[in-house]
Amino acid sequence: MTTLTYRGGGKPFTSGASRFDLVNYAHRLVLAWTRWRTAREIEAMPFDIRKDIGWPSTDDSKHRTM
């Protein structure tokens, strides 16, 4: 078993349940990055294409009728 400490302080990192937490965090980070990148790619598309695929525009509040 390997034990690592960060700069000699804090709790030691041991392989086990803590590793699962780290993998889960990394997975959530990758998903957030993918969502951010996809949103940027869609926002870079022309307005007409975004409208055709149903992407909400930033100025929807101007066009709503009540």
C-alpha positions, -999 to +999 in steps of 0.1 A: +000+000+000+013+035-009+008+065+014+014+100+000+012+132+019+010+167+005+039+188+017+041+169+049+007+181+062-029+171+062-043+137+059-023+110+040-037+098+007-040+061+007-053+039-020-087+026-012-120+045-008-102+078-013-091+067-047-128+063-057-135+098-046-106+111-067-118+092-098-153+104-092-141+140-090-120+136-121-150+121-140-172+151-130-145+175-140-143+159-175-181+160-179-182+197-169-154+205-194-173+186-221-205+205-214-187+238-215-169+230-247-202+218-264-220+250-253-192+271-267-193+252-301-231+257-303-229+294-294-204+298-322-229+285-347-250+311-367-283+321-350-305+304-377-288+270-371-291+274-333-328+283-337-334+252-359-319+228-333-339+244-305-310+260-286-324+288-264-312+323-274-299+348-249-326+372-259-357+350-254-371+373-228-376+400-255-397+377-277-419+361-251-456+371-251-478+368-221 
